[in-house]
Amino acid sequence: MFLTITSCSDKIDGASDESYKESLEKLKSNLNDDEKAKFNDALKKIAFSDINSFSDLKNLEGIVEGAKVKLDGMTYVDVINEGDRMQKIIDDKNKEQAKLEVKELYAKMRSSQNDSIKLSSFKVEKSRFYKRKSGVYVISYEPVIDLIVLNNTNQAISRAYFTGTIKSPERTVPWLVKEFNYKIAGGLEPGEKDNWKLAPNSYSDWGSVDSPKDAIFTVTVTKLDGVDGEELFSIDFDEDDKERLNELINDYPEFIE
């Protein structure tokens, strides 16, 4: 109790570098380990409270001088209280930022859900992946994505985006999950059907994947562009977005919608 009372009466002297250092050491000498840890944490918060960008950290001399001015005359209790005040400001800012991010993620999720319904009108009636033998003297095998698609939306489509998955029925892990897209020459009008044989780069993942004959190729439509190349519908709420939303509402359950 005597040590704590003594530390509370000691003050930081910011008049000079020497007095600043000596007064800090004297004050800390009367603190136990837990108090020192709490005190040092509060010192950092106060010293770096005016740092707004990474470039500000380069001015170390300015940070030290600013800390001396802010801490001059403060006791242990003053430093702890100011550190708590700084932490509340940080917590409030983080909470406000989290609130905005959660709102944006929920809006993105709802938009993707609505677009998913509209994207279902653009049907992939057939999907097949295989490798075609090529060459005479030097034999190679080129990957081919064979699709039959039907545009049942009410708009002409100029480009379609997909996620392709190659997976064996008895295996939980796919051989390949890969995004691809196709710019449709002349577009695909409402009600039109077409058969596309796409040739991915042989040096891409499509060319290197070595899946067995029992593997099944499934294709999901993720985005459609209209006549002028503008995005019509899109599923852009991905696993990273889902994980981030779960993290935020776990920390701030009051933001759950």
N, C-alpha and C positions, 0 to 999 in steps of 0.2 A: 504493500500500500504506500509505503514511504517513497519507493522508487517511482511509482506511477504519479504520485502527487508532485514529486520533484520535476518529472518530465513535463508535466502540464504547465509548470511555472516557467520553465526554460523557454527562451524565445530564439527564433532564427534571426541572425544579424546579417543583413544583406549589404552592409556598407562597403565591404571590399571582398575580394575573392578569399582572402585569408580568414576574415571574420566569418564569412558565410560557411566555409568548410569547417572551421573550428566549432561554430555553434551547432551545426548539424551533427558532428561527431559527439559533442557533449550531450545533445538531446538524445541521440540514439543509444548512448552508453547506459542510459537509465531505463531502457525498454527491454522487455523480454522478447523472445523470438517471434511470437505471434504479433506483438505490437510493432516490432520492426518491419515485419512483412506487410502489415496493414499500412504503416507509415510510408514505406517505400513505394507502395502501390499508389497511395494518394499523391505523393510527390510527383510521380510520373504523369498522373492525370492533370495535375495543375501545370506542370512544366510544358506539357504538349497540348494544352487546351486551345491554343491559338493556331495549331497546325492544321491547315486546310488542304494541303496537297503534298505529294511526295517531294516536290522541289523545295518546299519549305524546310525539309529535314536537312538539306545541305548546309543551311545556315546554323551550324551547331553553336557557334559563339553567340549568335543572337538569341538562341533558345535558352542558353545558360544565363545570359544577362537578363532576359525577360523573367526567368524563374526567380532570380535573386530579388527583383523588384516586387513580384507578386507574393513571395514568401517572407519578405522582410517584416519582422515583428510578430510573426505567427508562432503560436505554441503548438504542441502536439495535438491538442484538441481542435485548434483552429484548422490545422492541416487536414485532419481526419474529416471534419465537417465540410471543408471546402472540397475534398476529394469525393465525399458522398454527393455533394451538390453537382459536381462535374459528372459523376456516374449517372445521376438522374437525368441530366441533359442528354448524355449519350444514349441511355435507355429509351428516353422519349423519342429521340431522333430515329433510333433503330426501329422502334415500334411503329412510328409514322411511315417509315420507308417500307416496313413489312406489310402494313395495311394497304399501301398503294400497290405493292407487288402482288399481294393476294388478290386484290380486286382485278388487276390486269390478267392474272392467270385464270381466274374464274371466267372472265369475259372471253378469253382465248379458248377455254374448254367448251363453253356453251356454243361459241361460233363453230368450233370444230365438230361438235355434236350435230348441229343443224346442217352443216355442210356435208357431213357423213351421209345423212339421209338423201341429200340431193345427188351426191356422188354415186349412190347405189343405182341411180338411173342410167349411169354409164356402165354397161355390163361387159365383163370379160367372159364370153361364152366358152372359150377354149384357151387353155394355156399349156404350152409344151416347151421344154428346154432340152436341147440335144446338141451334139457336136458333129459337124459335117466334115467328112474326109475331103481333103483338098491337096492338090499338087500331083505331079507325075513322078518326077525323080526324087523330090524331097516331099515326103508325106507329112501333112500336118492336119490338125483337127480344129476347125473353127466353131466357136459357140454360136448357137442360133436360138433366138427367142421367138416362138411361133404363137401368135395371138389372133383370135377372132373376137372383135369387139362390136358392140351395138350401142349407138348413141340414142338413148331414150330420154335424154334431157330435151328441153325446149329451146336450146341454143346451139349454134354451130361451135365446134371445138377445133382450135388450131394446134394445141399441144396437150398431150396427156402425160401425167406423171404416175409412176407405179412403185410399189415395193414388191420384189419377187422373192419367194422363199422356196428353197430346195430342201426337202425333208423326207426321210424314210419313215414309213408308218410305225416301225417298232423302235424308233429312236426319239428321244426327247429333245436333243440338240440338233438344230438344222445344219445341213452341210454349208448352206449359204443363205444370207439375208442381205439383199442388195437393192438399192434404189436405182431406177432408170427412167428415162422419159423419151418421148417420140414426138417430133414435130411433124404434123400431118400435112403432107402436100395437098393443097386444095381444101384442106379442112375436112371435117366430118359433120355433115348436116344432121339435124334432128331426124331420127328414124333410119338413118343410114347404118349399114353394117360393112365391115371391112376385115380383111385378113392381112395381118402384118407379119413379115418374117424379118426380124431385126438381127443385125450382126454386131454384137458388142466387140470391143477390142480384144483380140486374142491374148494380149498381155495383161488384161485386167483380171479381176477375181473371177469373172465369168469363164475366162479361158483356163484358169488354173484349178478351178474346182474339179474334184474327181469324185463325183457322186455315183452310187451303184444304180443298177437298172430299176430297182424297186422304188427309187426316190420319186416323189411327187412334186411337181412345180405348181405353186399357187401364186396368184397375182392379186394385189389389192390396189385399187385406184386411190391415190392420195391427193391429187390436185388436177384441175382442168383450167386451161386458158381459153378465153374467147377469141373472137375474130381478130381483134386488134392486139392480141397478146396479153390482154388484161386478165388478171386472176379472177375466175368465176367462183370456184369452190375449192376449199383446201382443208385437209386434216393436218394442222400444224401443231397440235397439242401432243407432244411426244412423251416418252418415258422420263426424260430429263425434267420436263415441265411438271409432270405428275409427281416425281420425287421431290422437286423443289416445293410444290404446293403442300405436300404432306409434311415436309420439314417445318414450313412456316406455320401451318395451323396446329402442329404439335407444340410449337413454342408459344403460339398465340391462339388458343382455342376459341377466343371470343370473336375471331374473324371468320369462323366457319359459316358458310352461307347455306 
